């Protein structure tokens, strides 16, 4: 089955609460550092879904796991963004929380403190093959690979998609967690993918090569299509080991780089589903990434269509 205009995008991944603290200089140890702090919906998987809907995908669905403490809020925020949520409520764990420390004086660079909470407690029991009905593309958040239960869920979803001929993409998500998981284990899973969307650092880590272009080309011998996100340097599109095509960035002065890669991925996938070539889709991804870094938090601006707080039978309490 090939991606098409009438097919849905199903994202499986993390839904978390982001606490974003923007500070104007180095953190002062042992005392106070002035900051502007906001609590926002986030999670790499959820962000990708929201940006895909924002950039034109009409049918975006999300499978994730949250705690009862914030399930209703996250469901409302996803619906308001145009995403159809299927949120499994964990009876024990709280919703995952990420503290994002954003240094406004250092190109809005960010550091994450991550409590995955319920988000990575997804397991095979949360999956149903019926989730793929009407789906033209499945996207997996790389964070799923970093716990045993969610890794098993990712494997189940990948196998089900392959059995139906649905293409599958994955964003590795975190160079730090990748190093803990192990490159060999990650690449063994990646052999079943159609599309890999690493950051520049993740591509270099996965190949041991210092040059991101060489790294993307090498990875494309494992996964047919590799799109390496290079931030302010744009993106690299690599196929079958060939020299990658460089897609230029969209110049912008960043406020907060949180979620820029998720924005790229969501827009890229939406463009693919609309029939764009990978290079055209990467240009759309760069455009969304530039829009994302002008905002605080990892999500696109809310819709003005009255959908906030609406219900459509989405599942936030299974």
Backbone as CSV, one residue per row, in Angstrom:
resi,resn,N_x,N_y,N_z,CA_x,CA_y,CA_z,C_x,C_y,C_z
1,UNK,0.849,-1.199,0.000,0.000,0.000,0.000,0.875,1.235,0.000
2,UNK,0.625,2.186,-0.847,1.403,3.406,-0.877,0.644,4.525,-0.187
3,UNK,1.411,5.525,0.295,0.791,6.664,0.938,-0.062,7.411,-0.078
4,UNK,-1.202,7.911,0.366,-2.095,8.604,-0.554,-2.830,9.733,0.122
5,UNK,-3.533,10.520,-0.689,-4.196,11.691,-0.161,-5.342,11.351,0.778
6,UNK,-5.952,10.203,0.604,-7.133,9.873,1.397,-6.812,9.028,2.618
7,UNK,-5.540,8.692,2.829,-5.191,7.826,3.939,-4.831,8.609,5.186
8,UNK,-5.024,7.959,6.333,-4.726,8.585,7.616,-3.270,8.359,8.003
9,UNK,-2.803,9.209,8.892,-1.516,9.028,9.564,-1.795,8.575,10.983
10,UNK,-1.229,7.442,11.367,-1.313,6.973,12.744,0.048,7.147,13.399
11,UNK,0.084,7.884,14.498,1.301,8.077,15.277,1.158,7.292,16.574
12,UNK,2.169,6.543,16.920,2.213,5.840,18.201,3.392,6.397,18.979
13,UNK,3.124,6.933,20.157,4.239,7.528,20.877,3.843,8.199,22.164
14,UNK,4.738,9.041,22.631,4.653,9.613,23.966,3.795,10.877,24.005
15,UNK,3.038,10.971,25.083,2.254,12.162,25.414,2.699,12.582,26.806
16,UNK,3.270,13.768,26.933,3.788,14.198,28.233,3.401,15.646,28.488
17,UNK,3.596,16.066,29.721,3.432,17.455,30.111,4.801,18.117,30.144
18,UNK,4.958,19.198,29.381,6.216,19.945,29.347,6.153,21.118,30.321
19,UNK,7.178,21.248,31.131,7.371,22.442,31.956,8.567,23.170,31.362
20,UNK,8.301,24.256,30.643,9.336,24.966,29.901,9.793,26.174,30.709
21,UNK,11.092,26.199,31.038,11.674,27.303,31.795,12.714,28.008,30.924
22,UNK,12.393,29.235,30.492,13.316,30.026,29.673,14.075,30.978,30.585
23,UNK,15.396,30.796,30.635,16.235,31.634,31.497,17.238,32.386,30.621
24,UNK,17.686,33.540,31.121,18.463,34.440,30.285,19.957,34.279,30.353
25,UNK,20.454,33.250,30.980,21.894,33.048,31.088,22.185,31.769,31.835
26,UNK,23.429,31.537,32.236,23.788,30.303,32.938,22.993,30.130,34.226
27,UNK,22.677,28.876,34.553,21.994,28.585,35.807,22.932,28.878,36.978
28,UNK,22.409,29.537,38.006,23.201,29.889,39.180,23.050,28.789,40.222
29,UNK,24.103,28.022,40.431,24.050,26.901,41.376,23.870,27.404,42.803
30,UNK,22.990,26.749,43.546,22.811,27.044,44.958,21.966,28.258,45.264
31,UNK,21.396,28.894,44.234,20.551,30.067,44.470,19.518,30.175,43.351
32,UNK,18.890,31.336,43.222,17.819,31.513,42.242,18.351,31.955,40.886
33,UNK,17.664,31.498,39.835,17.866,32.006,38.484,16.506,32.435,37.956
34,UNK,16.378,33.683,37.568,15.096,34.175,37.058,14.751,33.466,35.750
35,UNK,13.472,33.104,35.592,13.030,32.385,34.399,11.562,32.675,34.143
36,UNK,11.156,32.486,32.890,9.738,32.507,32.523,9.316,31.056,32.340
37,UNK,8.326,30.609,33.121,7.978,29.191,33.185,6.532,28.994,32.725
38,UNK,6.347,28.016,31.827,5.017,27.685,31.337,4.831,26.173,31.356
39,UNK,3.598,25.738,31.629,3.240,24.324,31.564,2.426,24.101,30.298
40,UNK,2.913,23.181,29.437,2.343,23.007,28.107,2.205,21.525,27.767
41,UNK,1.293,21.169,26.877,1.234,19.778,26.411,2.415,19.488,25.504
42,UNK,2.952,18.277,25.610,4.106,17.919,24.791,4.207,16.425,24.574
43,UNK,5.435,15.983,24.332,5.690,14.591,23.973,6.017,14.501,22.502
44,UNK,7.112,13.825,22.160,7.558,13.775,20.767,6.480,13.219,19.841
45,UNK,5.861,12.106,20.230,4.827,11.517,19.384,3.636,12.444,19.213
46,UNK,3.175,13.024,20.325,2.030,13.926,20.264,2.356,15.179,19.458
47,UNK,3.566,15.700,19.626,3.953,16.887,18.863,3.954,16.607,17.360
48,UNK,4.510,15.465,16.964,4.524,15.097,15.547,3.096,15.062,14.998
49,UNK,2.195,14.426,15.739,0.806,14.329,15.282,0.186,15.713,15.110
50,UNK,0.425,16.607,16.069,-0.170,17.940,16.002,0.381,18.746,14.832
51,UNK,1.674,18.643,14.578,2.253,19.375,13.457,1.800,18.790,12.118
52,UNK,1.596,17.488,12.063,1.074,16.893,10.828,-0.314,17.435,10.526
53,UNK,-1.155,17.536,11.564,-2.489,18.095,11.370,-2.408,19.577,11.004
54,UNK,-1.515,20.292,11.645,-1.365,21.729,11.409,-0.927,22.032,9.982
55,UNK,-0.126,21.150,9.405,0.438,21.410,8.077,-0.310,20.703,6.965
56,UNK,-1.515,20.190,7.246,-2.361,19.776,6.150,-2.890,18.363,6.139
57,UNK,-2.455,17.503,7.049,-2.965,16.129,7.068,-4.354,16.141,7.718
58,UNK,-5.362,15.710,6.973,-6.744,15.840,7.436,-7.146,14.790,8.459
59,UNK,-6.465,13.666,8.474,-6.841,12.576,9.384,-5.586,12.083,10.095
60,UNK,-5.372,12.595,11.297,-4.215,12.219,12.112,-4.730,11.569,13.389
61,UNK,-4.175,10.421,13.705,-4.590,9.670,14.886,-3.368,9.430,15.771
62,UNK,-3.599,9.325,17.080,-2.488,9.146,18.018,-2.852,8.115,19.074
63,UNK,-1.980,7.124,19.216,-2.080,6.169,20.320,-1.010,6.516,21.342
64,UNK,-1.420,6.771,22.580,-0.474,7.082,23.643,-1.025,6.661,24.985
65,UNK,-0.226,6.823,26.017,-0.620,6.409,27.369,-0.335,7.559,28.333
66,UNK,-1.309,7.871,29.166,-1.197,8.970,30.112,-1.701,8.513,31.476
67,UNK,-1.452,9.328,32.475,-2.016,9.078,33.794,-3.364,9.752,33.937
68,UNK,-4.118,9.334,34.939,-5.440,9.924,35.158,-5.341,11.397,35.524
69,UNK,-4.171,11.826,36.019,-4.010,13.201,36.482,-4.190,14.236,35.376
70,UNK,-3.879,13.873,34.130,-3.929,14.870,33.053,-4.569,14.327,31.782
71,UNK,-5.262,13.196,31.859,-5.806,12.558,30.656,-6.788,13.457,29.918
72,UNK,-7.714,14.060,30.634,-8.734,14.877,29.981,-8.118,16.107,29.326
73,UNK,-7.168,16.733,30.013,-6.506,17.917,29.460,-5.772,17.577,28.171
74,UNK,-5.021,16.490,28.175,-4.275,16.115,26.973,-5.225,15.752,25.830
75,UNK,-6.317,15.070,26.139,-7.280,14.735,25.087,-7.859,16.000,24.466
76,UNK,-8.213,16.974,25.308,-8.770,18.227,24.786,-7.751,18.961,23.917
77,UNK,-6.500,18.999,24.356,-5.477,19.713,23.596,-5.219,19.042,22.247
78,UNK,-5.226,17.732,22.218,-5.022,17.020,20.955,-6.193,17.252,20.003
79,UNK,-7.408,17.160,20.523,-8.580,17.425,19.686,-8.553,18.844,19.133
80,UNK,-8.157,19.802,19.960,-8.090,21.193,19.522,-7.065,21.381,18.417
81,UNK,-6.051,20.510,18.385,-5.019,20.574,17.344,-5.396,19.796,16.098
82,UNK,-6.559,19.149,16.101,-6.992,18.393,14.934,-6.565,16.946,14.928
83,UNK,-6.165,16.429,16.091,-5.704,15.041,16.205,-6.767,14.212,16.910
84,UNK,-6.999,13.006,16.406,-7.945,12.084,17.032,-7.189,11.211,18.031
85,UNK,-7.341,11.472,19.337,-6.544,10.745,20.325,-7.178,9.431,20.756
86,UNK,-6.334,8.445,20.920,-6.723,7.219,21.610,-5.751,7.094,22.780
87,UNK,-6.156,7.625,23.918,-5.277,7.695,25.076,-5.657,6.619,26.083
88,UNK,-4.737,5.735,26.343,-4.924,4.707,27.360,-4.548,5.324,28.703
89,UNK,-5.447,5.250,29.678,-5.185,5.827,30.990,-4.557,4.770,31.889
90,UNK,-3.353,5.077,32.347,-2.613,4.141,33.195,-3.186,4.171,34.607
91,UNK,-3.502,3.017,35.189,-4.106,3.012,36.526,-3.110,3.271,37.646
92,UNK,-1.812,3.268,37.345,-0.798,3.397,38.392,0.113,4.606,38.216
93,UNK,0.598,4.834,37.014,1.608,5.864,36.796,0.975,7.203,36.431
94,UNK,1.657,8.270,36.824,1.232,9.618,36.437,1.674,9.909,35.004
95,UNK,1.074,10.926,34.411,1.481,11.361,33.089,2.960,11.751,33.098
96,UNK,3.669,11.397,32.030,5.075,11.760,31.933,5.260,13.269,31.975
97,UNK,6.390,13.691,32.520,6.697,15.114,32.632,8.126,15.354,32.173
98,UNK,8.311,16.403,31.370,9.641,16.813,30.929,9.861,18.255,31.327
99,UNK,10.943,18.510,32.041,11.346,19.872,32.348,12.325,20.312,31.267
100,UNK,11.957,21.355,30.528,12.770,21.864,29.423,13.442,23.154,29.870
101,UNK,14.743,23.121,30.031,15.506,24.297,30.396,16.014,24.947,29.118
102,UNK,15.529,26.135,28.819,15.853,26.815,27.563,16.698,28.044,27.872
103,UNK,17.929,28.057,27.375,18.830,29.181,27.589,18.604,30.217,26.495
104,UNK,17.868,31.271,26.824,17.525,32.281,25.831,18.745,33.029,25.321
105,UNK,19.873,32.947,26.040,21.088,33.657,25.634,22.030,32.771,24.832
106,UNK,21.647,31.539,24.552,22.526,30.608,23.832,21.766,29.950,22.697
107,UNK,21.259,30.774,21.770,20.534,30.299,20.593,19.336,29.438,20.976
108,UNK,18.741,29.737,22.149,17.560,29.015,22.640,17.827,27.521,22.777
109,UNK,19.062,27.151,23.055,19.392,25.735,23.227,18.697,25.207,24.472
110,UNK,18.289,23.908,24.420,17.522,23.369,25.530,18.138,22.099,26.085
111,UNK,17.858,21.896,27.381,18.263,20.688,28.089,17.016,20.088,28.719
112,UNK,16.880,18.757,28.612,15.672,18.093,29.098,15.963,17.276,30.364
113,UNK,15.049,17.373,31.323,14.988,16.462,32.465,13.703,15.667,32.291
114,UNK,13.818,14.352,32.132,12.686,13.549,31.662,12.239,12.515,32.693
115,UNK,10.955,12.572,33.039,10.282,11.525,33.809,9.218,10.948,32.881
116,UNK,9.494,9.787,32.297,8.613,9.239,31.265,7.237,8.871,31.794
117,UNK,7.131,8.560,33.073,5.836,8.251,33.665,5.072,7.208,32.878
118,UNK,3.787,7.482,32.635,2.932,6.519,31.943,3.274,6.386,30.469
119,UNK,3.960,7.387,29.886,4.083,7.448,28.425,4.785,6.237,27.826
120,UNK,5.779,5.692,28.531,6.506,4.541,27.995,6.072,3.234,28.643
121,UNK,4.881,3.247,29.249,4.287,2.007,29.761,3.281,1.416,28.771
122,UNK,3.234,1.977,27.563,2.474,1.332,26.497,2.986,-0.087,26.303
123,UNK,2.086,-1.001,26.011,2.494,-2.379,25.786,1.647,-3.019,24.706
124,UNK,1.988,-4.251,24.303,1.234,-4.929,23.244,-0.263,-5.013,23.511
125,UNK,-0.661,-5.067,24.785,-2.083,-5.150,25.102,-2.835,-3.874,24.715
126,UNK,-2.104,-2.771,24.536,-2.725,-1.511,24.141,-2.918,-1.413,22.626
127,UNK,-2.402,-2.386,21.906,-2.474,-2.364,20.447,-3.639,-3.195,19.940
128,UNK,-4.243,-2.738,18.850,-5.235,-3.509,18.114,-4.948,-3.312,16.643
129,UNK,-4.978,-4.382,15.863,-4.732,-4.241,14.428,-5.763,-3.335,13.758
130,UNK,-6.928,-3.201,14.386,-7.933,-2.307,13.852,-7.509,-0.849,13.842
131,UNK,-6.479,-0.503,14.630,-5.964,0.858,14.610,-5.427,1.246,13.237
132,UNK,-5.086,0.246,12.421,-4.533,0.500,11.094,-5.604,0.655,10.010
133,UNK,-6.874,0.464,10.363,-7.934,0.611,9.368,-7.933,2.030,8.804
134,UNK,-7.825,2.152,7.490,-7.815,3.456,6.846,-6.514,4.209,6.943
135,UNK,-5.474,3.574,7.464,-4.195,4.245,7.675,-3.271,4.036,6.482
136,UNK,-2.698,5.123,5.996,-1.762,5.060,4.872,-0.315,5.087,5.318
137,UNK,-0.067,5.521,6.564,1.306,5.563,7.073,1.280,5.474,8.593
138,UNK,2.210,4.676,9.135,2.388,4.553,10.577,3.699,5.222,10.961
139,UNK,3.661,6.062,11.998,4.883,6.676,12.513,5.068,6.286,13.970
140,UNK,6.267,5.843,14.309,6.607,5.437,15.668,7.588,6.436,16.275
141,UNK,7.306,6.861,17.497,8.270,7.673,18.232,9.406,6.784,18.716
142,UNK,10.639,7.243,18.533,11.788,6.453,18.970,11.827,6.228,20.460
143,UNK,11.147,7.071,21.239,11.128,6.871,22.686,10.527,5.525,23.059
144,UNK,9.698,4.972,22.175,9.098,3.667,22.458,10.146,2.573,22.637
145,UNK,11.304,2.738,22.046,12.315,1.681,22.084,13.082,1.635,23.397
146,UNK,12.824,2.577,24.288,13.689,2.721,25.445,13.160,2.065,26.715
147,UNK,11.996,1.371,26.644,11.562,0.498,27.729,11.090,-0.815,27.121
148,UNK,11.139,-1.879,27.895,10.822,-3.205,27.360,9.388,-3.298,26.858
149,UNK,8.427,-2.772,27.648,7.027,-2.927,27.254,6.711,-2.117,26.003
150,UNK,7.160,-0.855,25.948,6.838,-0.042,24.776,7.628,-0.494,23.553
151,UNK,8.810,-1.078,23.767,9.557,-1.648,22.631,8.798,-2.837,22.049
152,UNK,8.192,-3.642,22.913,7.388,-4.762,22.431,6.168,-4.263,21.659
153,UNK,5.553,-3.191,22.156,4.429,-2.578,21.436,4.868,-2.087,20.065
154,UNK,6.026,-1.443,19.989,6.530,-0.941,18.702,6.753,-2.083,17.729
155,UNK,7.289,-3.199,18.227,7.493,-4.362,17.368,6.186,-4.944,16.870
156,UNK,5.189,-4.983,17.737,3.866,-5.482,17.345,3.239,-4.591,16.280
157,UNK,3.321,-3.286,16.486,2.750,-2.343,15.519,3.475,-2.416,14.182
158,UNK,4.798,-2.524,14.220,5.582,-2.609,12.995,5.214,-3.855,12.203
159,UNK,5.109,-4.985,12.894,4.765,-6.232,12.208,3.369,-6.160,11.594
160,UNK,2.421,-5.570,12.326,1.056,-5.456,11.809,1.010,-4.554,10.584
161,UNK,1.766,-3.465,10.619,1.790,-2.553,9.477,2.419,-3.210,8.256
162,UNK,3.511,-3.916,8.454,4.176,-4.592,7.337,3.257,-5.642,6.724
163,UNK,2.494,-6.321,7.562,1.574,-7.337,7.046,0.499,-6.721,6.145
164,UNK,0.175,-5.463,6.385,-0.830,-4.772,5.570,-0.211,-3.943,4.447
165,UNK,1.097,-3.895,4.391,1.760,-3.080,3.384,1.741,-1.600,3.689
166,UNK,1.580,-1.236,4.957,1.576,0.164,5.375,3.010,0.590,5.682
167,UNK,3.526,1.637,5.038,4.893,2.082,5.315,5.030,2.619,6.739
168,UNK,6.214,2.419,7.311,6.453,2.773,8.709,7.681,3.666,8.806
169,UNK,7.547,4.751,9.545,8.666,5.645,9.810,8.949,5.702,11.298
170,UNK,10.158,6.161,11.626,10.553,6.277,13.033,11.535,7.430,13.173
171,UNK,11.371,8.176,14.256,12.307,9.230,14.643,13.064,8.714,15.864
172,UNK,14.398,8.584,15.798,15.135,7.985,16.917,14.955,8.700,18.248
173,UNK,14.688,9.996,18.244,14.207,10.739,19.423,15.277,11.265,20.367
174,UNK,16.314,10.511,20.708,17.234,10.962,21.750,18.585,10.291,21.601
175,UNK,19.628,11.081,21.338,20.973,10.517,21.228,21.403,9.905,22.551
176,UNK,21.035,10.555,23.664,21.417,10.026,24.970,20.802,8.669,25.248
177,UNK,19.497,8.527,24.992,18.837,7.248,25.217,19.293,6.200,24.202
178,UNK,19.616,6.643,22.970,20.131,5.706,21.969,21.420,5.054,22.439
179,UNK,22.279,5.856,23.031,23.552,5.325,23.523,23.313,4.265,24.594
180,UNK,22.302,4.478,25.432,21.977,3.501,26.465,21.374,2.233,25.864
181,UNK,20.501,2.396,24.878,19.873,1.239,24.241,20.898,0.381,23.511
182,UNK,21.813,1.038,22.812,22.811,0.327,22.008,22.505,0.447,20.528
183,UNK,23.520,0.832,19.761,23.349,1.055,18.332,22.889,-0.208,17.621
184,UNK,23.489,-1.347,17.960,23.150,-2.595,17.266,21.685,-2.963,17.462
185,UNK,21.167,-2.778,18.684,19.762,-3.113,18.944,18.849,-2.188,18.156
186,UNK,19.216,-0.910,18.093,18.389,0.024,17.342,18.387,-0.327,15.861
187,UNK,19.558,-0.588,15.296,19.638,-0.862,13.859,18.935,-2.162,13.497
188,UNK,18.914,-3.120,14.399,18.185,-4.362,14.134,16.694,-4.075,13.981
189,UNK,16.170,-3.173,14.821,14.763,-2.791,14.697,14.549,-1.983,13.423
190,UNK,15.489,-1.125,13.101,15.331,-0.214,11.955,15.258,-0.943,10.625
191,UNK,15.744,-2.164,10.555,15.716,-2.902,9.291,14.302,-3.114,8.770
192,UNK,13.297,-3.014,9.638,11.920,-3.191,9.198,11.241,-1.900,8.778
193,UNK,11.958,-0.770,8.825,11.356,0.521,8.536,11.453,0.887,7.058
194,UNK,10.598,1.808,6.644,10.663,2.391,5.309,11.337,3.758,5.323
195,UNK,11.282,4.432,6.485,11.770,5.803,6.587,12.321,6.028,7.984
196,UNK,13.517,6.635,8.047,14.152,6.989,9.311,14.415,8.490,9.305
197,UNK,14.088,9.154,10.420,14.226,10.612,10.507,15.093,11.003,11.704
198,UNK,16.385,10.737,11.651,17.250,11.069,12.783,17.660,12.538,12.770
199,UNK,18.085,13.036,13.915,18.785,14.312,13.937,20.209,14.081,13.434
200,UNK,20.912,15.168,13.186,22.305,15.060,12.758,23.126,14.271,13.784
201,UNK,22.970,14.587,15.072,23.743,13.900,16.115,23.381,12.423,16.188
202,UNK,22.091,12.115,16.039,21.664,10.709,16.093,22.210,9.926,14.906
203,UNK,22.213,10.536,13.722,22.749,9.857,12.538,24.228,9.542,12.724
204,UNK,24.966,10.503,13.272,26.400,10.282,13.490,26.636,9.219,14.561
205,UNK,25.840,9.227,15.606,25.968,8.212,16.646,25.685,6.819,16.102
206,UNK,24.656,6.702,15.280,24.256,5.389,14.774,25.250,4.799,13.778
207,UNK,26.085,5.632,13.192,27.037,5.146,12.179,28.492,5.233,12.623
208,UNK,28.769,6.037,13.646,30.154,6.260,14.044,30.904,7.186,13.096
209,UNK,30.177,7.865,12.208,30.807,8.762,11.227,30.624,10.210,11.672
210,UNK,31.656,11.045,11.537,31.543,12.433,12.003,30.764,13.347,11.073
211,UNK,30.695,13.000,9.797,30.015,13.848,8.828,28.566,13.402,8.678
212,UNK,27.589,14.305,8.906,26.184,13.880,8.836,25.756,13.412,7.460
213,UNK,26.354,13.956,6.389,26.021,13.490,5.046,26.448,12.051,4.837
214,UNK,27.675,11.735,5.258,28.149,10.355,5.164,27.300,9.438,6.036
215,UNK,26.926,9.948,7.212,26.117,9.139,8.130,24.746,8.839,7.533
216,UNK,24.107,9.845,6.937,22.793,9.630,6.324,22.885,8.631,5.180
217,UNK,23.933,8.755,4.354,24.104,7.822,3.234,24.278,6.391,3.738
218,UNK,25.075,6.222,4.801,25.297,4.878,5.332,24.010,4.296,5.909
219,UNK,23.248,5.107,6.634,21.991,4.631,7.209,20.996,4.236,6.124
220,UNK,21.067,4.893,4.959,20.124,4.586,3.888,20.426,3.251,3.216
221,UNK,21.496,2.599,3.630,21.721,1.219,3.190,20.974,0.238,4.103
222,UNK,20.522,0.725,5.256,19.742,-0.086,6.205,18.252,0.195,6.031
223,UNK,17.909,1.484,5.926,16.528,1.930,5.734,16.467,2.630,4.381
224,UNK,15.499,2.289,3.518,15.511,2.810,2.138,15.569,4.332,2.018
225,UNK,14.891,5.035,2.931,14.873,6.492,2.876,15.258,7.034,4.242
226,UNK,16.282,7.896,4.267,16.745,8.517,5.505,16.725,10.028,5.308
227,UNK,16.101,10.714,6.236,16.066,12.177,6.219,16.674,12.655,7.532
228,UNK,17.876,13.208,7.449,18.588,13.669,8.634,18.298,15.149,8.852
229,UNK,17.813,15.465,10.045,17.467,16.848,10.391,18.705,17.540,10.954
230,UNK,19.081,18.653,10.331,20.327,19.327,10.720,20.077,20.722,11.277
231,UNK,18.882,20.985,11.780,18.594,22.244,12.450,18.812,23.445,11.550
232,UNK,19.688,24.347,11.987,19.946,25.579,11.245,20.646,25.332,9.917
233,UNK,21.069,24.084,9.668,21.703,23.743,8.389,20.748,23.019,7.447
234,UNK,19.476,22.933,7.807,18.491,22.321,6.918,18.344,20.830,7.137
235,UNK,18.345,20.073,6.054,18.132,18.625,6.136,18.865,17.925,5.012
236,UNK,19.047,16.615,5.190,19.714,15.765,4.198,18.783,14.617,3.853
237,UNK,18.557,14.395,2.564,17.693,13.319,2.094,18.567,12.286,1.396
238,UNK,18.607,11.057,1.937,19.494,10.021,1.405,18.694,8.782,1.038
239,UNK,19.062,8.172,-0.110,18.426,6.942,-0.573,19.506,5.947,-0.975
240,UNK,19.341,4.715,-0.531,20.123,3.573,-1.032,21.627,3.831,-1.068
241,UNK,22.132,4.527,-0.075,23.574,4.721,0.037,24.145,5.807,-0.836
242,UNK,23.322,6.518,-1.605,23.825,7.557,-2.503,24.139,8.839,-1.731
243,UNK,24.910,9.730,-2.369,25.205,11.026,-1.773,23.891,11.753,-1.500
244,UNK,23.670,12.239,-0.286,22.374,12.834,0.045,22.155,14.185,-0.613
245,UNK,20.878,14.501,-0.813,20.472,15.811,-1.303,20.329,16.740,-0.101
246,UNK,20.923,17.918,-0.200,20.835,18.892,0.880,19.649,19.827,0.641
247,UNK,18.814,19.956,1.634,17.653,20.848,1.569,17.949,22.037,2.474
248,UNK,17.915,23.253,1.960,18.329,24.415,2.749,17.365,24.733,3.876
249,UNK,17.877,25.390,4.913,17.021,25.755,6.046,16.191,26.993,5.741
250,UNK,15.271,27.300,6.650,14.523,28.552,6.619,15.121,29.452,7.700
251,UNK,15.773,30.554,7.347,16.419,31.406,8.353,15.415,31.931,9.370
252,UNK,15.803,31.905,10.640,14.910,32.354,11.706,15.739,32.615,12.960
253,UNK,15.277,33.544,13.782,15.886,33.775,15.096,15.064,32.994,16.110
254,UNK,15.643,31.966,16.748,14.841,31.090,17.605,14.552,31.677,18.977
255,UNK,13.355,31.349,19.493,12.993,31.638,20.884,13.124,30.388,21.746
256,UNK,12.772,29.232,21.165,12.761,27.973,21.912,12.855,26.847,20.894
257,UNK,13.905,26.048,20.960,14.083,24.981,19.972,13.376,23.688,20.354
258,UNK,12.662,23.693,21.487,11.910,22.506,21.894,10.907,22.112,20.806
259,UNK,10.963,20.866,20.362,9.972,20.366,19.416,10.224,20.716,17.972
260,UNK,11.352,21.373,17.652,11.608,21.739,16.255,11.720,20.497,15.371
261,UNK,12.401,19.469,15.873,12.512,18.233,15.103,11.178,17.537,14.935
262,UNK,10.323,17.624,15.951,8.979,17.040,15.848,8.151,17.775,14.791
263,UNK,8.299,19.106,14.759,7.587,19.892,13.757,8.029,19.487,12.358
264,UNK,9.344,19.333,12.166,9.861,18.893,10.872,9.239,17.552,10.491
265,UNK,9.265,16.608,11.417,8.760,15.268,11.121,7.279,15.289,10.776
266,UNK,6.477,16.010,11.563,5.044,16.061,11.295,4.739,16.661,9.933
267,UNK,5.410,17.764,9.608,5.179,18.407,8.313,5.687,17.535,7.169
268,UNK,6.814,16.871,7.369,7.363,15.980,6.348,6.377,14.859,6.031
269,UNK,5.836,14.231,7.069,4.903,13.126,6.865,3.611,13.602,6.209
270,UNK,3.119,14.772,6.616,1.911,15.311,5.994,2.130,15.560,4.510
271,UNK,3.305,16.086,4.173,3.608,16.360,2.763,3.719,15.066,1.964
272,UNK,4.356,14.047,2.532,4.436,12.755,1.843,3.043,12.207,1.552
273,UNK,2.168,12.295,2.542,0.814,11.782,2.362,0.047,12.564,1.295
274,UNK,0.437,13.814,1.090,-0.211,14.638,0.063,0.408,14.434,-1.307
275,UNK,1.410,13.541,-1.415,1.995,13.230,-2.705,3.301,13.920,-3.021
276,UNK,3.917,14.623,-2.058,5.179,15.314,-2.297,6.330,14.325,-2.426
277,UNK,7.379,14.727,-3.127,8.614,13.950,-3.135,9.303,14.135,-1.783
278,UNK,10.243,13.243,-1.422,10.958,13.434,-0.152,11.654,14.788,-0.055
279,UNK,12.216,15.279,-1.158,12.885,16.580,-1.119,11.883,17.702,-0.886
280,UNK,10.733,17.628,-1.546,9.684,18.624,-1.326,9.156,18.551,0.099
281,UNK,9.005,17.328,0.585,8.526,17.147,1.955,9.529,17.692,2.963
282,UNK,10.837,17.519,2.691,11.866,18.039,3.590,11.826,19.565,3.622
283,UNK,11.550,20.192,2.486,11.421,21.653,2.462,10.249,22.100,3.338
284,UNK,9.145,21.339,3.288,8.006,21.636,4.162,8.389,21.430,5.626
285,UNK,9.199,20.404,5.889,9.659,20.162,7.248,10.508,21.304,7.773
286,UNK,11.407,21.822,6.930,12.242,22.957,7.339,11.385,24.179,7.635
287,UNK,10.343,24.372,6.838,9.437,25.507,7.054,8.732,25.374,8.413
288,UNK,8.255,24.167,8.728,7.579,23.955,10.012,8.549,24.090,11.174
289,UNK,9.778,23.591,11.009,10.770,23.731,12.061,11.064,25.189,12.370
290,UNK,11.138,26.011,11.322,11.370,27.438,11.518,10.194,28.086,12.249
291,UNK,8.976,27.654,11.919,7.806,28.180,12.625,7.833,27.757,14.089
292,UNK,8.265,26.518,14.342,8.257,25.987,15.708,9.202,26.748,16.624
293,UNK,10.395,27.079,16.153,11.382,27.702,17.047,11.041,29.149,17.362
294,UNK,10.065,29.716,16.660,9.606,31.072,17.006,8.593,31.047,18.142
295,UNK,8.160,29.836,18.553,7.166,29.684,19.605,7.795,29.016,20.827
296,UNK,7.189,29.228,21.984,7.601,28.522,23.196,6.820,27.225,23.285
297,UNK,7.516,26.112,23.488,6.870,24.807,23.543,6.984,24.076,22.227
298,UNK,6.500,22.834,22.202,6.693,21.971,21.048,5.515,21.835,20.113
299,UNK,4.429,22.581,20.343,3.215,22.424,19.544,2.994,23.619,18.617
300,UNK,2.215,23.419,17.535,1.832,24.532,16.677,0.792,25.400,17.369
301,UNK,0.512,26.587,16.812,-0.534,27.425,17.407,-1.875,26.724,17.351
302,UNK,-2.749,26.986,18.328,-4.064,26.323,18.345,-4.928,26.777,17.191
303,UNK,-5.858,25.896,16.802,-6.814,26.240,15.762,-7.844,27.228,16.299
304,UNK,-8.405,28.017,15.403,-9.463,28.960,15.776,-10.799,28.498,15.201
305,UNK,-11.092,27.199,15.389,-12.309,26.654,14.784,-13.326,26.176,15.811
306,UNK,-13.098,26.563,17.084,-14.051,26.178,18.104,-13.936,24.742,18.550
307,UNK,-12.847,24.046,18.159,-12.748,22.625,18.494,-12.250,22.385,19.903
308,UNK,-11.657,23.394,20.573,-11.114,23.181,21.911,-12.229,22.765,22.855
309,UNK,-11.986,21.644,23.510,-12.961,21.130,24.448,-14.013,20.245,23.819
310,UNK,-13.960,20.064,22.494,-14.964,19.221,21.835,-14.686,17.758,22.103
311,UNK,-15.674,16.933,21.842,-15.492,15.491,21.965,-15.962,14.834,20.689
312,UNK,-15.299,13.703,20.322,-15.724,12.987,19.128,-15.679,11.486,19.359
313,UNK,-15.814,11.104,20.635,-15.735,9.697,20.956,-14.323,9.234,21.141
314,UNK,-13.365,10.159,21.216,-11.972,9.754,21.422,-11.851,9.044,22.757
315,UNK,-10.863,8.183,22.829,-10.743,7.303,23.976,-9.713,7.864,24.943
316,UNK,-10.175,8.389,26.068,-9.288,8.878,27.121,-9.794,8.303,28.435
317,UNK,-9.680,7.014,28.570,-10.158,6.388,29.791,-10.355,4.904,29.644
318,UNK,-9.567,4.278,28.746,-9.746,2.848,28.536,-9.145,2.098,29.703
